[in-house]
């Protein structure tokens, strides 16, 4: 892969940067000064775990309801008793639980790869873009994290994101348009 050209030397900051900073100030000040990014990460992990459990329970409930409806539909002409419904409801709930656990496991271990594949991201090496790697390395050292894999997305949109289930399996991706447009300081 060829190296990435540096940002254009005539790159100018957006004229409304100070306005944007003023808009973001109330959102930023909503957090107490004692909260660190590690606290926010822990909060996100708890919220994600709760969301996963709720989604699995929702899938089980949906499986139970579908199984009960199918049993009632198949047994048309007679009233379905709880004795008739119980095996179907249990089987439907178990099938939904197994499916939800498999989907959650795949999402946990393969979600980052799926996101990177969907965006068309290509992993790059330090030789491809030494400045980008240097900036990512500085930020990760300051945060006390291991070096993430670095990806470049061939895209004209201005975007960047990080993904991964934990710091040891993290990835950082940036579009070529954003990479070419930002100065080193802005990139950091």
Backbone as JSON Lines, residues from 0, in Angstrom:
{"i":0,"aa":"X","n":[0.85,-1.17,0.0],"ca":[0.0,0.0,0.0],"c":[0.89,1.23,0.0]}
{"i":1,"aa":"X","n":[0.53,2.21,-0.79],"ca":[1.35,3.41,-0.86],"c":[1.12,4.3,0.35]}
{"i":2,"aa":"X","n":[2.08,5.19,0.59],"ca":[1.93,6.06,1.75],"c":[0.89,7.13,1.48]}
{"i":3,"aa":"X","n":[0.33,7.65,2.54],"ca":[-0.74,8.64,2.46],"c":[-0.12,10.03,2.32]}
{"i":4,"aa":"X","n":[-0.62,10.82,1.37],"ca":[-0.07,12.18,1.25],"c":[-0.4,13.02,2.47]}
{"i":5,"aa":"X","n":[0.49,13.93,2.85],"ca":[0.2,14.78,4.01],"c":[-0.95,15.71,3.69]}
{"i":6,"aa":"X","n":[-1.51,16.33,4.73],"ca":[-2.61,17.28,4.51],"c":[-2.17,18.43,3.62]}
{"i":7,"aa":"X","n":[-3.1,18.99,2.91],"ca":[-2.81,20.09,2.0],"c":[-2.26,21.27,2.82]}
{"i":8,"aa":"X","n":[-1.16,21.9,2.36],"ca":[-0.55,22.99,3.15],"c":[-1.46,24.21,3.3]}
{"i":9,"aa":"X","n":[-2.38,24.42,2.38],"ca":[-3.26,25.57,2.47],"c":[-4.51,25.3,3.3]}
{"i":10,"aa":"X","n":[-4.46,24.2,4.04],"ca":[-5.63,23.8,4.83],"c":[-5.97,24.89,5.84]}
{"i":11,"aa":"X","n":[-7.21,25.31,5.84],"ca":[-7.66,26.35,6.77],"c":[-8.7,25.77,7.71]}
{"i":12,"aa":"X","n":[-8.71,26.25,8.92],"ca":[-9.71,25.83,9.91],"c":[-11.07,26.35,9.48]}
{"i":13,"aa":"X","n":[-12.1,25.63,9.82],"ca":[-13.45,26.14,9.54],"c":[-13.65,27.46,10.3]}
{"i":14,"aa":"X","n":[-14.34,28.38,9.67],"ca":[-14.53,29.69,10.3],"c":[-15.45,29.62,11.51]}
{"i":15,"aa":"X","n":[-16.26,28.58,11.6],"ca":[-17.22,28.49,12.69],"c":[-16.75,27.58,13.82]}
{"i":16,"aa":"X","n":[-15.45,27.35,13.93],"ca":[-14.92,26.47,14.97],"c":[-15.22,27.01,16.37]}
{"i":17,"aa":"X","n":[-15.09,28.31,16.58],"ca":[-15.38,28.87,17.9],"c":[-16.86,28.75,18.23]}
{"i":18,"aa":"X","n":[-17.72,28.9,17.22],"ca":[-19.15,28.72,17.44],"c":[-19.46,27.28,17.85]}
{"i":19,"aa":"X","n":[-18.8,26.34,17.19],"ca":[-18.99,24.94,17.53],"c":[-18.53,24.67,18.96]}
{"i":20,"aa":"X","n":[-17.41,25.24,19.35],"ca":[-16.91,25.07,20.72],"c":[-17.91,25.62,21.73]}
{"i":21,"aa":"X","n":[-18.52,26.75,21.43],"ca":[-19.51,27.34,22.34],"c":[-20.75,26.45,22.46]}
{"i":22,"aa":"X","n":[-21.14,25.8,21.35],"ca":[-22.3,24.89,21.4],"c":[-22.0,23.64,22.23]}
{"i":23,"aa":"X","n":[-20.77,23.15,22.14],"ca":[-20.41,21.92,22.85],"c":[-20.1,22.15,24.32]}
{"i":24,"aa":"X","n":[-19.77,23.36,24.71],"ca":[-19.38,23.64,26.09],"c":[-20.42,23.16,27.11]}
{"i":25,"aa":"X","n":[-21.72,23.41,26.93],"ca":[-22.68,22.92,27.93],"c":[-22.7,21.39,28.03]}
{"i":26,"aa":"X","n":[-22.54,20.71,26.91],"ca":[-22.53,19.25,26.95],"c":[-21.29,18.72,27.67]}
{"i":27,"aa":"X","n":[-20.16,19.34,27.41],"ca":[-18.92,18.92,28.04],"c":[-18.96,19.21,29.54]}
{"i":28,"aa":"X","n":[-19.5,20.35,29.92],"ca":[-19.52,20.72,31.34],"c":[-20.57,19.94,32.11]}
{"i":29,"aa":"X","n":[-21.38,19.14,31.43],"ca":[-22.39,18.34,32.13],"c":[-21.75,17.25,32.99]}
{"i":30,"aa":"X","n":[-20.52,16.88,32.67],"ca":[-19.81,15.87,33.45],"c":[-19.01,16.55,34.55]}
{"i":31,"aa":"X","n":[-19.02,15.97,35.75],"ca":[-18.17,16.55,36.81],"c":[-16.7,16.43,36.43]}
{"i":32,"aa":"X","n":[-15.92,17.33,36.96],"ca":[-14.49,17.33,36.65],"c":[-13.76,16.09,37.12]}
{"i":33,"aa":"X","n":[-14.37,15.33,38.04],"ca":[-13.7,14.14,38.58],"c":[-13.9,12.9,37.7]}
{"i":34,"aa":"X","n":[-14.75,12.97,36.69],"ca":[-14.99,11.82,35.82],"c":[-13.9,11.74,34.76]}
{"i":35,"aa":"X","n":[-13.33,10.56,34.62],"ca":[-12.3,10.34,33.6],"c":[-12.9,9.55,32.45]}
{"i":36,"aa":"X","n":[-12.15,9.41,31.38],"ca":[-12.64,8.62,30.26],"c":[-12.79,7.16,30.67]}
{"i":37,"aa":"X","n":[-12.01,6.7,31.64],"ca":[-12.16,5.33,32.13],"c":[-13.51,5.13,32.82]}
{"i":38,"aa":"X","n":[-13.96,6.15,33.55],"ca":[-15.29,6.1,34.17],"c":[-16.38,6.03,33.1]}
{"i":39,"aa":"X","n":[-16.22,6.8,32.05],"ca":[-17.2,6.79,30.97],"c":[-17.2,5.44,30.24]}
{"i":40,"aa":"X","n":[-16.04,4.86,30.06],"ca":[-15.95,3.53,29.44],"c":[-16.65,2.5,30.31]}
{"i":41,"aa":"X","n":[-16.41,2.54,31.62],"ca":[-17.06,1.6,32.54],"c":[-18.58,1.77,32.5]}
{"i":42,"aa":"X","n":[-19.04,3.02,32.46],"ca":[-20.48,3.29,32.38],"c":[-21.06,2.72,31.08]}
{"i":43,"aa":"X","n":[-20.34,2.9,29.97],"ca":[-20.79,2.36,28.69],"c":[-20.84,0.84,28.71]}
{"i":44,"aa":"X","n":[-19.86,0.22,29.34],"ca":[-19.84,-1.25,29.41],"c":[-21.03,-1.77,30.2]}
{"i":45,"aa":"X","n":[-21.35,-1.11,31.32],"ca":[-22.52,-1.52,32.11],"c":[-23.8,-1.35,31.3]}
{"i":46,"aa":"X","n":[-23.93,-0.22,30.64],"ca":[-25.13,0.03,29.83],"c":[-25.23,-0.99,28.69]}
{"i":47,"aa":"X","n":[-24.11,-1.33,28.09],"ca":[-24.11,-2.32,27.01],"c":[-24.51,-3.7,27.53]}
{"i":48,"aa":"X","n":[-24.0,-4.08,28.69],"ca":[-24.35,-5.39,29.26],"c":[-25.85,-5.45,29.56]}
{"i":49,"aa":"X","n":[-26.39,-4.37,30.1],"ca":[-27.83,-4.34,30.39],"c":[-28.63,-4.44,29.08]}
{"i":50,"aa":"X","n":[-28.19,-3.73,28.07],"ca":[-28.88,-3.77,26.78],"c":[-28.83,-5.17,26.17]}
{"i":51,"aa":"X","n":[-27.7,-5.85,26.29],"ca":[-27.57,-7.22,25.76],"c":[-28.55,-8.15,26.48]}
{"i":52,"aa":"X","n":[-28.61,-8.06,27.8],"ca":[-29.52,-8.92,28.57],"c":[-30.97,-8.63,28.19]}
{"i":53,"aa":"X","n":[-31.32,-7.36,28.06],"ca":[-32.69,-6.99,27.68],"c":[-33.02,-7.53,26.29]}
{"i":54,"aa":"X","n":[-32.1,-7.43,25.36],"ca":[-32.35,-7.92,23.99],"c":[-32.5,-9.45,23.98]}
{"i":55,"aa":"X","n":[-31.69,-10.15,24.77],"ca":[-31.83,-11.61,24.84],"c":[-33.18,-11.97,25.44]}
{"i":56,"aa":"X","n":[-33.58,-11.29,26.51],"ca":[-34.89,-11.55,27.11],"c":[-36.02,-11.24,26.14]}
{"i":57,"aa":"X","n":[-35.89,-10.17,25.38],"ca":[-36.89,-9.83,24.38],"c":[-36.98,-10.92,23.31]}
{"i":58,"aa":"X","n":[-35.85,-11.45,22.9],"ca":[-35.85,-12.55,21.91],"c":[-36.55,-13.78,22.47]}
{"i":59,"aa":"X","n":[-36.3,-14.09,23.74],"ca":[-36.95,-15.25,24.37],"c":[-38.46,-15.03,24.43]}
{"i":60,"aa":"X","n":[-38.88,-13.86,24.84],"ca":[-40.32,-13.56,24.91],"c":[-40.94,-13.68,23.51]}
{"i":61,"aa":"X","n":[-40.26,-13.14,22.51],"ca":[-40.75,-13.24,21.14],"c":[-40.86,-14.7,20.7]}
{"i":62,"aa":"X","n":[-39.86,-15.51,21.04],"ca":[-39.9,-16.94,20.71],"c":[-41.06,-17.64,21.39]}
{"i":63,"aa":"X","n":[-41.32,-17.31,22.63],"ca":[-42.44,-17.9,23.37],"c":[-43.77,-17.51,22.73]}
{"i":64,"aa":"X","n":[-43.92,-16.23,22.4],"ca":[-45.17,-15.75,21.8],"c":[-45.39,-16.4,20.44]}
{"i":65,"aa":"X","n":[-44.36,-16.46,19.62],"ca":[-44.51,-17.07,18.29],"c":[-44.86,-18.55,18.42]}
{"i":66,"aa":"X","n":[-44.2,-19.25,19.33],"ca":[-44.5,-20.67,19.53],"c":[-45.94,-20.86,20.0]}
{"i":67,"aa":"X","n":[-46.41,-20.02,20.91],"ca":[-47.79,-20.13,21.4],"c":[-48.78,-19.84,20.29]}
{"i":68,"aa":"X","n":[-48.51,-18.83,19.49],"ca":[-49.41,-18.51,18.38],"c":[-49.44,-19.62,17.33]}
{"i":69,"aa":"X","n":[-48.28,-20.18,17.02],"ca":[-48.24,-21.28,16.05],"c":[-48.99,-22.5,16.57]}
{"i":70,"aa":"X","n":[-48.8,-22.8,17.83],"ca":[-49.52,-23.94,18.41],"c":[-51.02,-23.71,18.37]}
{"i":71,"aa":"X","n":[-51.44,-22.51,18.7],"ca":[-52.88,-22.19,18.67],"c":[-53.4,-22.24,17.24]}
{"i":72,"aa":"X","n":[-52.62,-21.78,16.27],"ca":[-53.05,-21.77,14.88],"c":[-53.14,-23.18,14.32]}
{"i":73,"aa":"X","n":[-52.15,-24.0,14.63],"ca":[-52.14,-25.38,14.13],"c":[-53.3,-26.16,14.73]}
{"i":74,"aa":"X","n":[-53.63,-25.87,15.96],"ca":[-54.71,-26.59,16.63],"c":[-56.06,-25.93,16.4]}
{"i":75,"aa":"X","n":[-56.26,-25.32,15.23],"ca":[-57.54,-24.66,14.93],"c":[-58.72,-25.61,15.14]}
{"i":76,"aa":"X","n":[-59.78,-25.06,15.52],"ca":[-60.98,-25.86,15.7],"c":[-61.16,-26.34,17.13]}
{"i":77,"aa":"X","n":[-60.11,-26.29,17.92],"ca":[-60.25,-26.67,19.33],"c":[-59.47,-25.67,20.17]}
{"i":78,"aa":"X","n":[-59.86,-25.54,21.38],"ca":[-59.22,-24.58,22.29],"c":[-57.92,-25.18,22.79]}
{"i":79,"aa":"X","n":[-56.84,-24.39,22.64],"ca":[-55.54,-24.86,23.12],"c":[-55.47,-24.69,24.63]}
{"i":80,"aa":"X","n":[-55.17,-25.77,25.31],"ca":[-55.05,-25.74,26.78],"c":[-53.6,-25.45,27.14]}
{"i":81,"aa":"X","n":[-53.36,-25.04,28.37],"ca":[-51.97,-24.83,28.8],"c":[-51.12,-26.09,28.62]}
{"i":82,"aa":"X","n":[-51.75,-27.23,28.76],"ca":[-51.02,-28.5,28.57],"c":[-50.56,-28.64,27.12]}
{"i":83,"aa":"X","n":[-51.37,-28.16,26.19],"ca":[-51.0,-28.2,24.77],"c":[-49.9,-27.17,24.47]}
{"i":84,"aa":"X","n":[-49.98,-26.02,25.09],"ca":[-49.06,-24.92,24.8],"c":[-47.69,-25.09,25.45]}
{"i":85,"aa":"X","n":[-47.63,-25.69,26.62],"ca":[-46.39,-25.72,27.39],"c":[-45.19,-26.26,26.61]}
{"i":86,"aa":"X","n":[-45.27,-27.43,25.96],"ca":[-44.09,-27.92,25.24],"c":[-43.65,-26.97,24.12]}
{"i":87,"aa":"X","n":[-44.62,-26.41,23.41],"ca":[-44.28,-25.5,22.32],"c":[-43.66,-24.21,22.84]}
{"i":88,"aa":"X","n":[-44.21,-23.69,23.92],"ca":[-43.7,-22.45,24.5],"c":[-42.27,-22.66,25.02]}
{"i":89,"aa":"X","n":[-42.03,-23.77,25.69],"ca":[-40.68,-24.06,26.2],"c":[-39.72,-24.23,25.03]}
{"i":90,"aa":"X","n":[-40.11,-24.97,24.01],"ca":[-39.24,-25.19,22.85],"c":[-38.98,-23.87,22.12]}
{"i":91,"aa":"X","n":[-40.03,-23.06,21.93],"ca":[-39.86,-21.77,21.28],"c":[-38.94,-20.85,22.07]}
{"i":92,"aa":"X","n":[-39.11,-20.83,23.39],"ca":[-38.24,-20.01,24.24],"c":[-36.8,-20.47,24.2]}
{"i":93,"aa":"X","n":[-36.58,-21.78,24.24],"ca":[-35.2,-22.32,24.17],"c":[-34.55,-22.03,22.82]}
{"i":94,"aa":"X","n":[-35.32,-22.21,21.75],"ca":[-34.78,-21.93,20.41],"c":[-34.39,-20.46,20.29]}
{"i":95,"aa":"X","n":[-35.24,-19.58,20.79],"ca":[-34.94,-18.15,20.76],"c":[-33.74,-17.81,21.63]}
{"i":96,"aa":"X","n":[-33.63,-18.44,22.79],"ca":[-32.49,-18.2,23.69],"c":[-31.18,-18.63,23.02]}
{"i":97,"aa":"X","n":[-31.17,-19.81,22.43],"ca":[-29.96,-20.31,21.77],"c":[-29.57,-19.37,20.61]}
{"i":98,"aa":"X","n":[-30.57,-18.97,19.82],"ca":[-30.3,-18.07,18.69],"c":[-29.76,-16.73,19.19]}
{"i":99,"aa":"X","n":[-30.35,-16.19,20.24],"ca":[-29.91,-14.9,20.78],"c":[-28.49,-14.99,21.35]}
{"i":100,"aa":"X","n":[-28.18,-16.07,22.03],"ca":[-26.83,-16.23,22.6],"c":[-25.79,-16.37,21.48]}
{"i":101,"aa":"X","n":[-26.13,-17.12,20.44],"ca":[-25.2,-17.27,19.31],"c":[-24.99,-15.92,18.63]}
{"i":102,"aa":"X","n":[-26.07,-15.18,18.4],"ca":[-25.95,-13.86,17.76],"c":[-25.15,-12.88,18.62]}
{"i":103,"aa":"X","n":[-25.37,-12.92,19.92],"ca":[-24.63,-12.04,20.83],"c":[-23.15,-12.4,20.85]}
{"i":104,"aa":"X","n":[-22.85,-13.69,20.88],"ca":[-21.45,-14.13,20.87],"c":[-20.77,-13.71,19.58]}
{"i":105,"aa":"X","n":[-21.45,-13.9,18.45],"ca":[-20.87,-13.48,17.18],"c":[-20.63,-11.98,17.18]}
{"i":106,"aa":"X","n":[-21.6,-11.23,17.66],"ca":[-21.48,-9.78,17.7],"c":[-20.31,-9.35,18.58]}
{"i":107,"aa":"X","n":[-20.15,-10.02,19.72],"ca":[-19.07,-9.68,20.67],"c":[-17.7,-9.93,20.05]}
{"i":108,"aa":"X","n":[-17.54,-11.09,19.42],"ca":[-16.23,-11.45,18.89],"c":[-16.01,-11.02,17.44]}
{"i":109,"aa":"X","n":[-17.06,-10.86,16.66],"ca":[-16.89,-10.54,15.25],"c":[-17.43,-9.2,14.82]}
{"i":110,"aa":"X","n":[-18.03,-8.46,15.75],"ca":[-18.66,-7.19,15.4],"c":[-17.69,-6.16,14.84]}
{"i":111,"aa":"X","n":[-16.52,-6.02,15.44],"ca":[-15.55,-5.03,14.97],"c":[-15.09,-5.37,13.56]}
{"i":112,"aa":"X","n":[-14.83,-6.65,13.32],"ca":[-14.42,-7.07,11.98],"c":[-15.5,-6.83,10.95]}
{"i":113,"aa":"X","n":[-16.75,-7.05,11.36],"ca":[-17.88,-6.83,10.45],"c":[-18.0,-5.35,10.11]}
{"i":114,"aa":"X","n":[-17.85,-4.49,11.1],"ca":[-17.95,-3.04,10.86],"c":[-16.83,-2.59,9.93]}
{"i":115,"aa":"X","n":[-15.62,-3.07,10.18],"ca":[-14.5,-2.69,9.33],"c":[-14.68,-3.21,7.9]}
{"i":116,"aa":"X","n":[-15.21,-4.43,7.77],"ca":[-15.45,-4.98,6.44],"c":[-16.54,-4.2,5.71]}
{"i":117,"aa":"X","n":[-17.61,-3.82,6.42],"ca":[-18.71,-3.07,5.8],"c":[-18.25,-1.7,5.29]}
{"i":118,"aa":"X","n":[-17.29,-1.11,5.98],"ca":[-16.82,0.22,5.56],"c":[-15.74,0.12,4.49]}
{"i":119,"aa":"X","n":[-15.26,-1.09,4.21],"ca":[-14.2,-1.26,3.22],"c":[-12.84,-0.84,3.74]}
{"i":120,"aa":"X","n":[-12.67,-0.86,5.05],"ca":[-11.41,-0.43,5.67],"c":[-10.28,-1.39,5.35]}
{"i":121,"aa":"X","n":[-9.11,-0.82,5.11],"ca":[-7.9,-1.6,4.85],"c":[-6.89,-1.32,5.95]}
{"i":122,"aa":"X","n":[-6.37,-2.39,6.55],"ca":[-5.37,-2.19,7.59],"c":[-4.09,-1.66,6.96]}
{"i":123,"aa":"X","n":[-3.48,-0.68,7.61],"ca":[-2.24,-0.11,7.12],"c":[-1.13,-0.32,8.14]}
{"i":124,"aa":"X","n":[0.09,-0.18,7.69],"ca":[1.25,-0.33,8.57],"c":[1.88,1.04,8.82]}
{"i":125,"aa":"X","n":[2.82,1.06,9.71],"ca":[3.49,2.32,10.02],"c":[4.22,2.86,8.8]}
{"i":126,"aa":"X","n":[4.73,1.99,7.95],"ca":[5.42,2.44,6.74],"c":[4.46,3.14,5.78]}
{"i":127,"aa":"X","n":[3.19,2.79,5.81],"ca":[2.2,3.41,4.92],"c":[1.91,4.86,5.32]}
{"i":128,"aa":"X","n":[1.86,5.13,6.63],"ca":[1.53,6.48,7.11],"c":[2.17,6.69,8.48]}
{"i":129,"aa":"X","n":[3.47,7.03,8.5],"ca":[4.17,7.18,9.78],"c":[3.55,8.25,10.69]}
{"i":130,"aa":"X","n":[3.07,9.37,10.12],"ca":[2.51,10.43,10.93],"c":[1.24,9.97,11.65]}
{"i":131,"aa":"X","n":[0.37,9.29,10.95],"ca":[-0.86,8.78,11.56],"c":[-0.53,7.8,12.68]}
{"i":132,"aa":"X","n":[0.41,6.89,12.43],"ca":[0.8,5.93,13.46],"c":[1.4,6.64,14.66]}
{"i":133,"aa":"X","n":[2.18,7.68,14.42],"ca":[2.79,8.42,15.51],"c":[1.73,9.09,16.38]}
{"i":134,"aa":"X","n":[0.71,9.67,15.75],"ca":[-0.37,10.32,16.49],"c":[-1.16,9.29,17.29]}
{"i":135,"aa":"X","n":[-1.51,8.17,16.67],"ca":[-2.25,7.12,17.38],"c":[-1.41,6.61,18.55]}
{"i":136,"aa":"X","n":[-0.11,6.45,18.34],"ca":[0.78,5.97,19.4],"c":[0.85,6.97,20.55]}
{"i":137,"aa":"X","n":[0.93,8.25,20.26],"ca":[0.96,9.27,21.31],"c":[-0.32,9.23,22.15]}
{"i":138,"aa":"X","n":[-1.45,9.15,21.48],"ca":[-2.73,9.15,22.18],"c":[-2.87,7.9,23.04]}
{"i":139,"aa":"X","n":[-2.48,6.76,22.51],"ca":[-2.62,5.51,23.27],"c":[-1.65,5.47,24.45]}
{"i":140,"aa":"X","n":[-0.46,6.05,24.31],"ca":[0.48,6.12,25.44],"c":[-0.12,7.01,26.54]}
{"i":141,"aa":"X","n":[-0.66,8.16,26.14],"ca":[-1.26,9.08,27.12],"c":[-2.43,8.43,27.84]}
{"i":142,"aa":"X","n":[-3.15,7.55,27.14],"ca":[-4.3,6.87,27.75],"c":[-3.9,5.59,28.47]}
{"i":143,"aa":"X","n":[-2.65,5.16,28.31],"ca":[-2.2,3.93,28.94],"c":[-2.81,2.68,28.32]}
{"i":144,"aa":"X","n":[-2.99,2.7,27.01],"ca":[-3.62,1.59,26.31],"c":[-2.64,0.92,25.35]}
{"i":145,"aa":"X","n":[-2.9,-0.32,24.96],"ca":[-2.06,-0.96,23.95],"c":[-2.31,-0.34,22.57]}
{"i":146,"aa":"X","n":[-1.39,-0.54,21.65],"ca":[-1.51,0.02,20.31],"c":[-2.63,-0.68,19.56]}
{"i":147,"aa":"X","n":[-3.62,0.08,19.07],"ca":[-4.69,-0.53,18.28],"c":[-4.22,-0.75,16.84]}
{"i":148,"aa":"X","n":[-4.96,-1.58,16.12],"ca":[-4.72,-1.71,14.68],"c":[-5.25,-0.44,14.01]}
{"i":149,"aa":"X","n":[-4.62,-0.03,12.94],"ca":[-5.0,1.22,12.27],"c":[-5.5,0.89,10.86]}
{"i":150,"aa":"X","n":[-6.64,1.47,10.51],"ca":[-7.27,1.19,9.23],"c":[-7.53,2.49,8.48]}
{"i":151,"aa":"X","n":[-7.49,2.41,7.17],"ca":[-7.81,3.53,6.3],"c":[-9.02,3.13,5.45]}
{"i":152,"aa":"X","n":[-10.02,4.0,5.41],"ca":[-11.24,3.73,4.66],"c":[-11.21,4.59,3.4]}
{"i":153,"aa":"X","n":[-11.23,3.96,2.23],"ca":[-11.23,4.75,0.98],"c":[-12.6,5.41,0.77]}
{"i":154,"aa":"X","n":[-12.74,6.6,1.29],"ca":[-14.06,7.26,1.3],"c":[-13.86,8.77,1.23]}
{"i":155,"aa":"X","n":[-14.78,9.46,0.56],"ca":[-14.7,10.91,0.46],"c":[-15.36,11.62,1.63]}
{"i":156,"aa":"X","n":[-16.12,10.89,2.43],"ca":[-16.75,11.48,3.62],"c":[-15.69,11.75,4.69]}
{"i":157,"aa":"X","n":[-15.95,12.73,5.53],"ca":[-15.04,13.05,6.63],"c":[-15.52,12.28,7.85]}
{"i":158,"aa":"X","n":[-14.8,11.21,8.21],"ca":[-15.24,10.37,9.32],"c":[-14.05,9.6,9.89]}
{"i":159,"aa":"X","n":[-14.2,9.23,11.15],"ca":[-13.22,8.38,11.83],"c":[-13.96,7.71,12.98]}
{"i":160,"aa":"X","n":[-13.51,6.53,13.37],"ca":[-14.12,5.83,14.5],"c":[-13.15,4.82,15.06]}
{"i":161,"aa":"X","n":[-13.46,4.38,16.26],"ca":[-12.72,3.28,16.87],"c":[-13.72,2.18,17.19]}
{"i":162,"aa":"X","n":[-13.23,0.96,17.22],"ca":[-14.1,-0.18,17.49],"c":[-13.28,-1.27,18.16]}
{"i":163,"aa":"X","n":[-13.97,-2.24,18.71],"ca":[-13.3,-3.36,19.37],"c":[-13.95,-3.67,20.7]}
{"i":164,"aa":"X","n":[-13.83,-4.93,21.12],"ca":[-14.51,-5.33,22.36],"c":[-13.74,-4.94,23.61]}
{"i":165,"aa":"X","n":[-12.45,-4.68,23.49],"ca":[-11.64,-4.23,24.61],"c":[-10.36,-3.61,24.05]}
{"i":166,"aa":"X","n":[-9.54,-2.98,24.9],"ca":[-8.33,-2.32,24.39],"c":[-7.37,-3.26,23.66]}
{"i":167,"aa":"X","n":[-7.34,-4.52,24.03],"ca":[-6.42,-5.46,23.38],"c":[-6.9,-5.85,21.98]}
{"i":168,"aa":"X","n":[-8.15,-5.61,21.68],"ca":[-8.71,-5.96,20.37],"c":[-9.29,-4.72,19.68]}
{"i":169,"aa":"X","n":[-8.65,-3.58,19.87],"ca":[-9.16,-2.32,19.36],"c":[-8.64,-2.03,17.96]}
{"i":170,"aa":"X","n":[-9.39,-1.2,17.26],"ca":[-9.0,-0.73,15.94],"c":[-9.43,0.72,15.81]}
{"i":171,"aa":"X","n":[-8.63,1.48,15.08],"ca":[-8.94,2.88,14.78],"c":[-9.02,2.98,13.26]}
{"i":172,"aa":"X","n":[-10.07,3.63,12.77],"ca":[-10.25,3.78,11.32],"c":[-10.5,5.24,10.99]}
{"i":173,"aa":"X","n":[-9.95,5.67,9.87],"ca":[-10.1,7.05,9.4],"c":[-10.29,7.03,7.89]}
{"i":174,"aa":"X","n":[-11.14,7.9,7.39],"ca":[-11.34,7.95,5.94],"c":[-10.18,8.69,5.29]}
{"i":175,"aa":"X","n":[-9.93,8.36,4.04],"ca":[-8.84,9.02,3.31],"c":[-9.09,10.52,3.2]}
{"i":176,"aa":"X","n":[-10.35,10.91,3.03],"ca":[-10.66,12.34,2.91],"c":[-10.32,13.09,4.2]}
{"i":177,"aa":"X","n":[-10.69,12.52,5.33],"ca":[-10.39,13.17,6.61],"c":[-8.88,13.18,6.86]}
{"i":178,"aa":"X","n":[-8.23,12.09,6.53],"ca":[-6.78,12.0,6.74],"c":[-6.04,13.07,5.95]}
{"i":179,"aa":"X","n":[-6.47,13.29,4.72],"ca":[-5.79,14.26,3.87],"c":[-6.13,15.69,4.28]}
{"i":180,"aa":"X","n":[-7.26,15.88,4.92],"ca":[-7.73,17.23,5.23],"c":[-7.18,17.76,6.57]}
{"i":181,"aa":"X","n":[-6.95,16.87,7.53],"ca":[-6.55,17.32,8.86],"c":[-5.06,17.61,8.96]}
{"i":182,"aa":"X","n":[-4.73,18.62,9.76],"ca":[-3.33,18.85,10.1],"c":[-2.97,17.85,11.19]}
{"i":183,"aa":"X","n":[-1.71,17.77,11.54],"ca":[-1.27,16.83,12.57],"c":[-1.96,17.1,13.92]}
{"i":184,"aa":"X","n":[-2.04,18.38,14.29],"ca":[-2.68,18.75,15.55],"c":[-4.16,18.37,15.55]}
{"i":185,"aa":"X","n":[-4.83,18.62,14.45],"ca":[-6.24,18.28,14.36],"c":[-6.44,16.77,14.39]}
{"i":186,"aa":"X","n":[-5.54,16.07,13.76],"ca":[-5.61,14.61,13.76],"c":[-5.5,14.06,15.18]}
{"i":187,"aa":"X","n":[-4.61,14.65,15.96],"ca":[-4.44,14.21,17.34],"c":[-5.68,14.51,18.15]}
